Amino acid sequence: LQGARLLGIPVIVTEQYPKGLGSTVQEIDLTGAKLVLPKTKFSMVLPEVEAALAEIPGVRSIVLFGVETHVCIQQTALELIGRGLEVHIVADATSSRSMMDRMFALERLARTGIIVTTSEAILLQLVADKEHPKFKEIQNLIKASAPESGLLSKV
């Protein structure tokens, strides 16, 4: 999210049934999000999200991250790829209640042509060059040691 803010990339957030499950935790700063929307459908592809995407000129790629990789992330990714968009999943910024669900979801998504990547890789792909005006700020974000995601122990 910090990288998206630095690079001026629009962020669309959905929250699964916040009335019953609670809203996004305060530690995740949603400042500047284009849209924060409650939902009950597992996929985040809702009419409001589609309208917000339509307002962004030339959208071809979507970067997804969040909770319940095997449910909300997976259903959203499959729906978006079915609409012809390139989808990137940030593996170290996703979670599931169980590591098994998370790993099988990431494996399934990769087999369907969705790009499973890491936060550092996606940020560096977005700036593409050390000469990018925001490179130093992005570099400072990725210099901080990434938290252990548990994924390596399952490879």
C-alpha positions in Angstrom: 0.0 0.0 0.0 2.9 2.4 0.7 4.4 1.6 -2.7 1.1 2.2 -4.4 0.8 5.6 -2.7 4.3 6.5 -3.7 3.7 5.5 -7.3 0.3 7.0 -7.6 -1.3 3.6 -8.3 -5.1 3.5 -7.4 -6.0 1.1 -4.6 -9.4 -0.5 -4.4 -10.2 -2.2 -1.1 -13.0 -4.6 -0.2 -13.8 -5.8 3.3 -15.6 -9.1 3.7 -18.7 -8.6 5.9 -17.1 -5.9 8.2 -20.4 -5.8 10.2 -19.7 -9.3 11.5 -16.0 -9.8 10.9 -14.7 -6.3 11.5 -13.0 -3.7 9.3 -9.5 -3.7 8.1 -7.1 -3.4 11.0 -5.6 0.0 11.8 -2.1 -1.2 11.1 -3.0 -1.4 7.4 -3.2 2.3 6.4 -5.9 2.7 3.7 -5.2 6.4 3.4 -5.7 7.5 -0.2 -7.6 4.4 -1.3 -9.8 5.1 -4.3 -12.6 2.9 -2.8 -13.2 1.0 0.4 -16.3 -1.1 0.0 -18.0 -3.7 2.3 -19.0 -7.0 0.6 -20.5 -10.4 1.3 -19.7 -11.9 -2.1 -16.3 -13.7 -1.8 -14.9 -12.2 -5.1 -14.3 -8.5 -4.9 -15.6 -8.1 -8.5 -18.7 -6.1 -7.7 -20.4 -3.4 -9.8 -18.8 -0.6 -7.8 -15.4 -2.1 -8.2 -16.0 -2.6 -12.0 -17.1 1.1 -12.2 -14.0 2.2 -10.3 -11.7 0.2 -12.6 -13.5 1.6 -15.7 -12.5 5.1 -14.4 -8.8 4.2 -14.6 -7.5 4.6 -18.1 -5.8 1.6 -19.7 -6.0 -0.9 -16.9 -4.5 -4.2 -18.1 -3.0 -5.5 -14.9 -4.3 -6.0 -11.3 -2.2 -6.7 -8.2 -4.1 -8.6 -5.5 -3.2 -9.2 -1.8 -5.1 -9.7 1.3 -6.7 -12.4 3.5 -8.1 -15.8 2.7 -6.0 -16.6 -0.3 -8.1 -19.7 -1.0 -11.4 -17.9 -1.0 -11.6 -14.1 -1.7 -8.2 -13.7 -3.4 -8.7 -16.9 -5.5 -12.2 -16.1 -6.6 -11.3 -12.5 -7.4 -8.2 -13.6 -9.4 -10.1 -16.2 -11.4 -12.9 -13.7 -12.2 -10.4 -11.0 -13.3 -8.3 -13.3 -15.5 -11.6 -14.5 -17.1 -12.2 -10.9 -18.0 -8.9 -10.7 -19.8 -6.9 -8.9 -17.2 -3.3 -9.9 -16.2 -3.4 -10.7 -12.5 -0.5 -10.6 -10.0 -0.8 -12.1 -6.5 1.6 -10.8 -3.9 2.3 -14.1 -2.1 4.0 -12.6 0.9 1.0 -10.2 1.4 -1.7 -12.9 1.4 -2.8 -15.3 4.1 -5.3 -18.0 4.9 -6.5 -19.6 8.1 -4.3 -22.6 7.2 -1.0 -22.8 5.4 -2.4 -25.8 3.4 -5.3 -23.7 2.0 -2.9 -20.9 1.1 -0.3 -23.1 -0.6 -2.9 -25.0 -2.7 -4.6 -21.7 -3.7 -1.3 -20.2 -4.8 -0.4 -23.3 -6.7 -3.8 -23.4 -8.4 -3.6 -19.7 -9.3 -0.1 -20.1 -10.8 -1.3 -23.0 -13.0 -4.1 -20.9 -14.4 -1.7 -18.2 -15.7 -1.9 -15.8 -12.7 1.5 -14.4 -11.7 2.4 -15.3 -8.2 5.1 -13.0 -7.0 6.5 -11.1 -3.9 6.1 -7.6 -2.7 9.8 -6.7 -3.4 9.5 -8.2 -6.9 6.3 -6.3 -7.8 7.6 -3.0 -6.4 10.8 -3.3 -8.5 8.9 -4.3 -11.5 6.7 -1.2 -11.1 9.7 1.2 -11.0 11.6 -0.9 -13.6 14.8 1.3 -13.4 17.1 2.8 -10.8 16.6 6.1 -12.5 12.8 6.1 -11.7 12.1 9.2 -9.7 10.6 7.2 -6.9 13.2 4.4 -6.8 15.0 5.6 -3.6 11.7 5.7 -1.8 10.7 2.3 -3.0 14.2 1.0 -2.1 13.7 2.2 1.4 10.4 0.3 1.6 12.1 -3.0 0.5 15.2 -2.5 2.6 13.2 -3.2 5.7 13.4 -7.0 6.4 10.3 -8.8 5.2 8.4 -10.7 7.9 8.5 -14.5 7.8 5.5 -15.6 5.8 5.8 -19.3 6.4 5.9 -20.0 2.6 9.6 -21.1 2.4 9.1 -23.9 4.9 6.5 -25.4 2.6 8.6 -25.3 -0.6 
